[in-house]
Amino acid sequence: MNMPQKSIQYEKYEFKKWKAFDAETIVEAPVSLTVNGEVWLTFMCTPVNLEALAVGFLYNEGIIEKMSEVEDARVCEHGDNIDVWLNHEAKQPTSWRRTSGCTGGVTAVDLLAKPNVSLNGNNLKVQPEAVGHLVEMLFEAQSLYRKTGGVHTSALCDGEKILVSAEDIGRHNTLDKIAGLCLMNGIWPEVRILITTGRISSEMLQKAAQLNAPILISRTSPSSLSIEMAERYGITLIGYARKHRFNVYSNTQRVRL
């Protein structure tokens, strides 16, 4: 079974001196996705929660809507393929588009099309002071990051506690893993807030919309397209979130109390 981290050795130069160190680094591995016996694509990912990655990816791409459609999802013996069997036919998209996701994400979703999800009617409110607290809870969930660094973390929160968290070298993979873990464990809270360490690009915004999360919080910046999409979807998009400050790029009413 593949591990999410790998032992390495490196040398550090500092103040005109060299020193050798033993450490661990995050694993980046190619893992293929097979659906109903047909290879669809290859993820570049951190090999942990791989079943959730596959199930969540299919959900976020609109291939499945609920876990009852999945007959089986398992990682092969060598850990380089996730085999998913559905109880219905699934046609592979004719074209996958490379996204801006780190490690090279792919999607068949038309990110510029009219959204099928609208969260404009969601009346969720959070106190401004709560945003920093949510970011601190995200840090506490970063178990793999504390060992290796170089990994993104995302979490689903109900406003008070983290329900599901996922880590991966690709920020887009973390949201697929979140979706998969929710489906596989029957976790669909009424209040859904997503927090992530990764930059909010268009595919991150689309995945948040698929999860029906009216608030998306990031430690870093959004892209111009993600801001436009957040306005269309009715999502409150928060960036550069720290303990005592953050920026709101869309639908400020949920935090401007």
C-alpha positions as CSV (number, residue, x, y, z in Angstrom):
1,M,0.0,0.0,0.0
2,N,1.3,3.4,-0.9
3,M,2.1,5.9,1.9
4,P,1.3,9.6,1.8
5,Q,4.8,10.5,2.9
6,K,8.3,9.3,2.1
7,S,11.5,9.4,4.1
8,I,14.3,11.5,2.4
9,Q,17.7,13.0,3.2
10,Y,18.8,16.5,2.3
11,E,21.6,18.9,3.0
12,K,21.2,22.4,4.2
13,Y,23.6,25.3,3.7
14,E,23.4,28.0,6.3
15,F,25.9,30.5,7.6
16,K,28.7,29.0,5.5
17,K,28.1,25.5,6.9
18,W,26.6,22.3,5.6
19,K,24.4,20.0,7.6
20,A,22.6,16.7,6.7
21,F,19.0,16.1,7.7
22,D,16.6,13.2,7.7
23,A,13.0,14.2,6.9
24,E,9.8,13.2,5.3
25,T,8.3,14.7,2.1
26,I,4.8,14.5,0.6
27,V,4.2,11.8,-2.0
28,E,3.0,12.7,-5.5
29,A,1.8,9.7,-7.4
30,P,-0.1,8.8,-10.6
31,V,-3.3,6.9,-9.8
32,S,-5.7,6.0,-12.6
33,L,-9.5,6.0,-12.3
34,T,-11.4,3.1,-13.9
35,V,-15.2,3.4,-14.1
36,N,-17.2,0.3,-15.0
37,G,-14.0,-1.4,-16.4
38,E,-12.9,1.6,-18.5
39,V,-9.9,3.7,-17.7
40,W,-11.0,7.4,-17.6
41,L,-8.0,9.4,-16.5
42,T,-5.0,9.6,-14.2
43,F,-4.9,11.6,-11.0
44,M,-1.7,13.2,-9.8
45,C,-2.4,13.0,-6.1
46,T,-1.3,12.0,-2.6
47,P,-2.3,8.4,-2.2
48,V,-4.5,8.6,0.9
49,N,-8.4,8.5,0.9
50,L,-8.2,7.3,-2.7
51,E,-11.7,5.7,-2.7
52,A,-13.1,9.1,-1.5
53,L,-11.1,10.9,-4.2
54,A,-12.7,8.8,-6.9
55,V,-16.2,8.9,-5.6
56,G,-16.0,12.6,-4.9
57,F,-14.6,13.4,-8.3
58,L,-17.5,11.5,-10.0
59,Y,-19.9,13.5,-7.8
60,N,-18.3,16.9,-8.5
61,E,-18.3,16.1,-12.2
62,G,-22.0,15.3,-12.1
63,I,-21.6,11.6,-13.0
64,I,-23.3,10.4,-9.8
65,E,-25.6,12.2,-7.3
66,K,-25.7,9.8,-4.4
67,M,-23.7,6.9,-2.9
68,S,-26.4,4.4,-3.7
69,E,-25.3,4.6,-7.4
70,V,-21.8,3.2,-6.4
71,E,-21.8,-0.6,-6.3
72,D,-18.1,-0.8,-5.4
73,A,-15.0,1.5,-5.1
74,R,-11.7,0.0,-4.2
75,V,-8.0,0.6,-4.7
76,C,-6.1,-2.1,-6.6
77,E,-3.4,-4.2,-4.9
78,H,-0.5,-2.0,-6.1
79,G,-2.3,1.2,-5.2
80,D,-2.0,2.8,-8.7
81,N,-5.7,2.4,-9.7
82,I,-9.1,3.1,-8.2
83,D,-11.7,0.7,-9.6
84,V,-15.3,2.1,-9.4
85,W,-18.3,0.1,-10.4
86,L,-21.6,2.0,-10.8
87,N,-25.1,0.4,-11.0
88,H,-25.8,2.3,-14.2
89,E,-24.0,3.1,-17.4
90,A,-21.6,6.1,-17.3
91,K,-20.3,7.6,-20.5
92,Q,-16.8,9.0,-20.3
93,P,-16.7,12.7,-21.3
94,T,-15.3,13.1,-24.8
95,S,-12.8,15.8,-23.7
96,W,-11.1,16.6,-20.4
97,R,-9.9,20.1,-19.9
98,R,-6.7,20.8,-18.0
99,T,-7.4,23.1,-15.1
100,S,-5.2,25.4,-13.1
101,G,-5.2,23.0,-10.2
102,C,-1.8,22.2,-8.8
103,T,-0.5,18.9,-10.1
104,G,-2.7,19.5,-13.1
105,G,-6.4,18.9,-12.4
106,V,-8.9,17.9,-15.1
107,T,-12.6,18.5,-15.5
108,A,-15.3,18.0,-18.1
109,V,-17.6,20.6,-16.5
110,D,-18.3,23.8,-18.5
111,L,-17.2,26.3,-15.8
112,L,-18.6,29.2,-17.9
113,A,-22.1,27.7,-18.3
114,K,-25.1,28.8,-16.3
115,P,-24.8,27.1,-12.9
116,N,-27.3,24.4,-12.0
117,V,-26.8,25.4,-8.3
118,S,-28.0,28.6,-6.7
119,L,-27.2,29.5,-3.1
120,N,-28.6,33.0,-3.3
121,G,-31.5,31.9,-1.1
122,N,-29.3,30.5,1.6
123,N,-29.5,32.7,4.7
124,L,-26.5,31.4,6.6
125,K,-24.8,34.1,8.7
126,V,-21.5,33.9,10.5
127,Q,-19.9,36.4,12.9
128,P,-16.8,38.0,11.4
129,E,-14.8,36.9,14.4
130,A,-15.7,33.3,13.6
131,V,-13.8,33.3,10.4
132,G,-10.4,33.4,12.1
133,H,-11.5,30.7,14.5
134,L,-12.5,28.4,11.5
135,V,-9.0,29.0,10.0
136,E,-7.4,28.0,13.3
137,M,-9.5,24.8,13.3
138,L,-8.2,24.0,9.8
139,F,-4.6,24.3,11.0
140,E,-5.4,21.8,13.8
141,A,-6.6,19.3,11.2
142,Q,-3.3,19.5,9.2
143,S,-1.7,16.3,10.5
144,L,0.1,15.4,7.3
145,Y,1.3,19.0,6.7
146,R,2.9,18.9,10.1
147,K,4.9,15.9,9.1
148,T,5.9,16.9,5.6
149,G,4.8,20.4,4.6
150,G,4.0,21.0,0.9
151,V,0.4,19.7,1.1
152,H,-3.0,21.4,0.9
153,T,-5.7,20.9,3.5
154,S,-9.5,21.5,3.1
155,A,-12.2,20.9,5.7
156,L,-16.0,20.9,5.8
157,C,-17.4,22.7,8.9
158,D,-20.9,23.1,10.3
159,G,-20.0,26.5,11.8
160,E,-18.9,25.0,15.1
161,K,-16.7,22.0,14.4
162,I,-14.9,20.4,11.5
163,L,-16.8,17.3,10.2
164,V,-14.5,16.2,7.5
165,S,-11.0,17.1,6.4
166,A,-8.7,16.0,3.6
167,E,-5.1,16.6,2.6
168,D,-3.4,16.3,-0.8
169,I,-0.7,17.7,-2.9
170,G,-3.4,19.1,-5.2
171,R,-5.8,21.6,-3.7
172,H,-8.6,20.5,-6.1
173,N,-8.1,16.8,-4.9
174,T,-8.9,17.9,-1.4
175,L,-12.4,19.0,-2.3
176,D,-13.0,15.8,-4.3
177,K,-11.9,13.9,-1.2
178,I,-14.3,16.0,1.0
179,A,-17.2,15.2,-1.3
180,G,-16.3,11.5,-1.4
181,L,-15.9,11.2,2.4
182,C,-19.3,13.0,2.9
183,L,-21.0,10.6,0.4
184,M,-19.3,7.4,1.9
185,N,-20.1,8.4,5.5
186,G,-23.6,9.9,5.0
187,I,-22.4,13.4,6.2
188,W,-24.6,16.2,4.7
189,P,-25.0,18.9,7.4
190,E,-27.5,21.7,7.0
191,V,-24.8,24.3,7.5
192,R,-21.8,23.8,5.2
193,I,-18.7,26.0,5.3
194,L,-15.6,25.0,3.3
195,I,-12.2,26.1,4.5
196,T,-9.0,25.5,2.5
197,T,-5.4,26.4,2.4
198,G,-5.4,26.5,-1.4
199,R,-5.9,29.3,-3.9
200,I,-9.5,29.6,-5.1
201,S,-9.6,29.0,-8.8
202,S,-12.6,28.3,-11.0
203,E,-12.6,24.5,-10.4
204,M,-12.4,25.0,-6.7
205,L,-15.4,27.3,-6.8
206,Q,-17.3,24.8,-8.9
207,K,-16.6,22.0,-6.5
208,A,-17.8,24.1,-3.6
209,A,-21.0,24.8,-5.4
210,Q,-21.5,21.1,-6.0
211,L,-21.2,20.6,-2.2
212,N,-23.8,23.3,-1.7
213,A,-21.4,25.3,0.5
214,P,-22.6,28.9,0.7
215,I,-19.3,30.1,2.3
216,L,-15.9,29.3,1.0
217,I,-12.8,30.5,3.0
218,S,-9.2,30.4,1.8
219,R,-5.9,31.3,3.4
220,T,-4.9,32.8,0.0
221,S,-6.3,34.5,-3.1
222,P,-9.2,33.9,-5.5
223,S,-8.9,34.2,-9.2
224,S,-11.0,36.7,-11.3
225,L,-13.1,33.9,-12.7
226,S,-13.8,32.3,-9.3
227,I,-15.1,35.7,-8.1
228,E,-17.4,36.0,-11.1
229,M,-18.6,32.4,-10.5
230,A,-19.1,33.1,-6.8
231,E,-21.5,36.0,-7.7
232,R,-23.4,33.7,-10.1
233,Y,-23.7,30.8,-7.6
234,G,-24.5,33.0,-4.7
235,I,-21.4,31.9,-2.7
236,T,-19.6,34.1,-0.1
237,L,-16.0,34.0,-1.1
238,I,-13.4,34.9,1.5
239,G,-9.7,35.1,0.9
240,Y,-6.5,35.9,2.8
241,A,-8.2,34.7,6.0
242,R,-6.2,35.2,9.2
243,K,-7.0,35.3,12.9
244,H,-8.1,38.9,12.9
245,R,-8.6,39.9,9.2
246,F,-9.9,38.6,5.9
247,N,-11.1,39.9,2.5
248,V,-14.7,39.2,1.2
249,Y,-15.0,39.2,-2.6
250,S,-18.7,38.3,-3.0
251,N,-21.9,38.2,-1.1
252,T,-20.6,40.1,1.9
253,Q,-24.1,40.0,3.6
254,R,-23.3,36.6,5.2
255,V,-20.5,38.0,7.3
256,R,-21.2,41.7,7.4
257,L,-23.6,41.6,10.3
